[in-house]
């Protein structure tokens, strides 16, 4: 299997690097965006610290310096990192680098000797984020634990509600019995008073 650095040795892949990253950035922006409207719902991950950390780390790599070659930054090959994280590609400058200096461009992405290229740096960064104990793995594990905890709280709350309802039903049943008994007593007393009044009237 080719490494990320090996894949960047293809001129076509290098030319497609900018648009490919744009797709990922647009998705990140979509899930993390804040709505312009007060009562509207923002992105699903609005304010998520894990996403912000990932975005910051990738931005750091993309805007960093690659040593040991003719090209040291994306700007040198016509690719500029904008403030929103997307890439602006100068097609003419990038095409010139591919046509006239493909070896240096390959070294920029793949690395030279002991110097890591941009692809290797991205590989290492993504590995830390996507690995089993990486950023996303830990975040996912934490969310799963929270969901499990919420499920347990829901069950306990449901049990308390059921217990409260059962207690209220028992109390209402007793209250109904007391009211029925009081009505019976009231009817009895009414009959007794009517009988007494009848006797006194004679």
Kinemage of the C-alpha trace (Angstrom):
@kinemage 1
@onewidth
@group {chain A} dominant
@subgroup {mainchain}
@vectorlist {calphas} color= white
{ca unk a 1} P 0.000 0.000 0.000
{ca unk a 2} L 1.313 3.462 -0.868
{ca unk a 3} L 2.009 5.874 1.939
{ca unk a 4} L 0.577 9.369 1.864
{ca unk a 5} L 3.954 10.657 0.776
{ca unk a 6} L 4.180 8.157 -2.113
{ca unk a 7} L 0.763 9.176 -3.361
{ca unk a 8} L 1.907 12.788 -3.659
{ca unk a 9} L 4.563 11.791 -6.205
{ca unk a 10} L 1.852 11.805 -8.867
{ca unk a 11} L 1.465 15.245 -10.533
{ca unk a 12} L -2.297 14.706 -10.870
{ca unk a 13} L -2.643 13.958 -7.161
{ca unk a 14} L -0.592 17.037 -6.293
{ca unk a 15} L -2.862 19.167 -8.480
{ca unk a 16} L -5.931 17.707 -6.761
{ca unk a 17} L -4.532 18.257 -3.249
{ca unk a 18} L -6.161 21.670 -2.798
{ca unk a 19} L -9.704 20.691 -3.894
{ca unk a 20} L -9.548 17.504 -1.794
{ca unk a 21} L -8.704 19.453 1.354
{ca unk a 22} L -11.399 22.017 0.536
{ca unk a 23} L -14.056 19.297 0.748
{ca unk a 24} L -12.958 18.302 4.246
{ca unk a 25} L -12.707 21.904 5.421
{ca unk a 26} L -16.178 22.733 4.092
{ca unk a 27} L -17.594 19.800 6.069
{ca unk a 28} L -15.795 20.945 9.241
{ca unk a 29} L -17.083 24.492 8.732
{ca unk a 30} L -20.618 23.180 8.174
{ca unk a 31} L -20.800 21.147 11.405
{ca unk a 32} L -19.013 23.795 13.467
{ca unk a 33} L -20.594 26.967 12.091
{ca unk a 34} L -22.591 29.419 14.169
{ca unk a 35} L -25.941 30.415 12.727
{ca unk a 36} L -26.493 34.069 11.855
{ca unk a 37} L -30.000 33.866 13.280
{ca unk a 38} L -30.651 34.094 17.014
{ca unk a 39} L -33.161 31.243 17.224
{ca unk a 40} L -31.691 29.074 14.464
{ca unk a 41} L -29.780 25.861 15.173
{ca unk a 42} L -26.011 26.010 14.642
{ca unk a 43} L -23.775 23.236 13.376
{ca unk a 44} L -23.934 19.853 15.098
{ca unk a 45} L -20.471 20.361 16.603
{ca unk a 46} L -20.703 24.072 17.322
{ca unk a 47} L -18.259 24.872 20.130
{ca unk a 48} L -16.850 21.330 20.251
{ca unk a 49} L -13.334 21.554 21.684
{ca unk a 50} L -12.165 18.350 19.979
{ca unk a 51} L -13.117 19.647 16.544
{ca unk a 52} L -11.492 23.003 17.244
{ca unk a 53} L -8.327 21.234 18.387
{ca unk a 54} L -8.220 19.073 15.248
{ca unk a 55} L -8.778 22.098 13.044
{ca unk a 56} L -6.001 23.988 14.840
{ca unk a 57} L -3.513 21.119 14.536
{ca unk a 58} L -4.190 20.593 10.835
{ca unk a 59} L -3.943 24.333 10.242
{ca unk a 60} L -0.595 24.308 12.050
{ca unk a 61} L 0.756 21.591 9.756
{ca unk a 62} L -0.648 23.153 6.603
{ca unk a 63} L 0.777 26.539 7.495
{ca unk a 64} L 4.076 25.170 8.745
{ca unk a 65} L 7.510 24.945 7.173
{ca unk a 66} L 9.081 21.927 5.448
{ca unk a 67} L 12.867 22.033 5.670
{ca unk a 68} L 15.516 20.521 3.454
{ca unk a 69} L 14.156 21.348 0.028
{ca unk a 70} L 13.673 24.102 -2.510
{ca unk a 71} L 10.045 24.526 -1.506
{ca unk a 72} L 9.477 25.156 2.200
{ca unk a 73} L 5.820 26.172 2.391
{ca unk a 74} L 2.595 25.705 0.479
{ca unk a 75} L 2.732 29.354 -0.565
{ca unk a 76} L 5.913 28.553 -2.509
{ca unk a 77} L 3.914 26.334 -4.857
{ca unk a 78} L 0.927 28.667 -5.181
{ca unk a 79} L -1.242 27.347 -2.361
{ca unk a 80} L -2.303 29.826 0.333
{ca unk a 81} L -4.091 28.933 3.574
{ca unk a 82} L -6.957 31.380 4.154
{ca unk a 83} L -8.302 32.569 7.487
{ca unk a 84} L -11.268 30.149 7.343
{ca unk a 85} L -8.960 27.173 6.764
{ca unk a 86} L -9.654 26.710 3.055
{ca unk a 87} L -6.945 26.791 0.408
{ca unk a 88} L -6.611 29.287 -2.395
{ca unk a 89} L -4.735 27.729 -5.293
{ca unk a 90} L -2.787 29.728 -7.868
{ca unk a 91} L -3.203 27.256 -10.724
{ca unk a 92} L -0.551 28.932 -12.868
{ca unk a 93} L 2.079 28.811 -10.109
{ca unk a 94} L 1.204 25.241 -9.132
{ca unk a 95} L 1.214 24.071 -12.759
{ca unk a 96} L 4.627 25.678 -13.233
{ca unk a 97} L 5.975 23.838 -10.174
{ca unk a 98} L 4.598 20.546 -11.497
{ca unk a 99} L 5.960 21.118 -15.008
{ca unk a 100} L 9.331 22.689 -14.218
{ca unk a 101} L 10.330 21.409 -10.788
{ca unk a 102} L 8.497 18.169 -10.119
{ca unk a 103} L 11.427 16.679 -8.199
{ca unk a 104} L 11.498 19.535 -5.665
{ca unk a 105} L 7.722 19.466 -5.456
{ca unk a 106} L 7.802 15.727 -4.751
{ca unk a 107} L 10.462 16.297 -2.075
{ca unk a 108} L 8.269 18.979 -0.494
{ca unk a 109} L 5.437 16.501 -0.027
{ca unk a 110} L 7.405 13.252 0.424
{ca unk a 111} L 10.457 14.553 2.312
{ca unk a 112} L 14.191 14.362 1.720
{ca unk a 113} L 16.483 12.156 3.762
{ca unk a 114} L 15.743 12.757 7.435
{ca unk a 115} L 13.474 15.722 6.764
{ca unk a 116} L 9.772 14.969 6.816
{ca unk a 117} L 7.705 16.236 3.937
{ca unk a 118} L 4.293 17.815 4.303
{ca unk a 119} L 2.585 14.480 3.596
{ca unk a 120} L 4.548 12.743 6.375
{ca unk a 121} L 3.693 15.556 8.782
{ca unk a 122} L 0.041 15.214 7.877
{ca unk a 123} L 0.333 11.435 8.261
{ca unk a 124} L 1.739 11.808 11.775
{ca unk a 125} L -0.849 14.400 12.767
{ca unk a 126} L -3.764 12.391 11.395
{ca unk a 127} L -2.380 9.245 13.027
{ca unk a 128} L -2.463 10.932 16.429
{ca unk a 129} L -6.037 12.017 15.786
{ca unk a 130} L -7.412 8.868 14.153
{ca unk a 131} L -5.473 6.154 15.998
{ca unk a 132} L -7.084 3.831 18.530
{ca unk a 133} L -5.975 6.069 21.401
{ca unk a 134} L -6.037 9.207 19.303
{ca unk a 135} L -7.965 12.423 19.730
{ca unk a 136} L -11.113 11.199 18.008
{ca unk a 137} L -10.968 7.803 19.707
{ca unk a 138} L -10.735 9.387 23.142
{ca unk a 139} L -13.470 11.873 22.312
{ca unk a 140} L -15.719 9.084 21.022
{ca unk a 141} L -15.052 6.990 24.123
{ca unk a 142} L -15.868 9.961 26.324
{ca unk a 143} L -19.122 10.600 24.462
{ca unk a 144} L -20.085 6.934 24.697
{ca unk a 145} L -19.480 7.033 28.458
{ca unk a 146} L -21.629 10.156 28.728
{ca unk a 147} L -24.401 8.527 26.681
{ca unk a 148} L -24.247 5.450 28.906
{ca unk a 149} L -24.384 7.655 31.994
{ca unk a 150} L -27.344 9.561 30.598
{ca unk a 151} L -29.094 6.256 29.857
{ca unk a 152} L -28.615 5.144 33.457
{ca unk a 153} L -29.882 8.491 34.741
{ca unk a 154} L -32.906 8.180 32.470
{ca unk a 155} L -33.710 4.734 33.868
{ca unk a 156} L -33.335 5.936 37.459
{ca unk a 157} L -35.536 8.953 36.746
{ca unk a 158} L -38.118 6.723 35.071
{ca unk a 159} L -38.129 4.421 38.125
{ca unk a 160} L -38.605 7.399 40.455
{ca unk a 161} L -41.471 8.696 38.310
{ca unk a 162} L -43.143 5.266 38.273
{ca unk a 163} L -42.733 5.020 42.050
{ca unk a 164} L -44.209 8.503 42.535
{ca unk a 165} L -47.166 7.707 40.273
{ca unk a 166} L -47.812 4.455 42.177
{ca unk a 167} L -47.701 6.347 45.490
{ca unk a 168} L -50.103 9.015 44.215
{ca unk a 169} L -52.473 6.338 42.946
{ca unk a 170} L -52.460 4.668 46.362
{ca unk a 171} L -53.082 8.001 48.076
{ca unk a 172} L -55.912 8.876 45.686
{ca unk a 173} L -57.433 5.444 46.269
{ca unk a 174} L -57.373 6.023 50.021
{ca unk a 175} L -58.813 9.488 49.516
{ca unk a 176} L -61.655 8.042 47.417
{ca unk a 177} L -62.391 5.540 50.193
{ca unk a 178} L -62.420 8.314 52.819
{ca unk a 179} L -64.751 10.454 50.698
{ca unk a 180} L -67.088 7.493 50.151
{ca unk a 181} L -67.081 6.803 53.894
{ca unk a 182} L -67.763 10.466 54.681
{ca unk a 183} L -70.629 10.517 52.161
{ca unk a 184} L -72.076 7.414 53.779
{ca unk a 185} L -71.785 8.999 57.229
{ca unk a 186} L -73.357 12.202 55.937
{ca unk a 187} L -76.289 10.263 54.477
{ca unk a 188} L -76.763 8.385 57.753
{ca unk a 189} L -76.706 11.607 59.786
{ca unk a 190} L -79.147 13.249 57.399
{ca unk a 191} L -81.548 10.350 57.829
{ca unk a 192} L -81.208 10.536 61.614
{ca unk a 193} L -81.863 14.281 61.696
{ca unk a 194} L -84.879 13.884 59.415
{ca unk a 195} L -86.254 11.162 61.702
{ca unk a 196} L -85.646 13.297 64.791
{ca unk a 197} L -87.336 16.301 63.230
{ca unk a 198} L -90.337 14.146 62.312
{ca unk a 199} L -90.670 12.943 65.902
{ca unk a 200} L -90.402 16.454 67.321
{ca unk a 201} L -93.060 17.689 64.917
{ca unk a 202} L -95.679 15.257 66.251
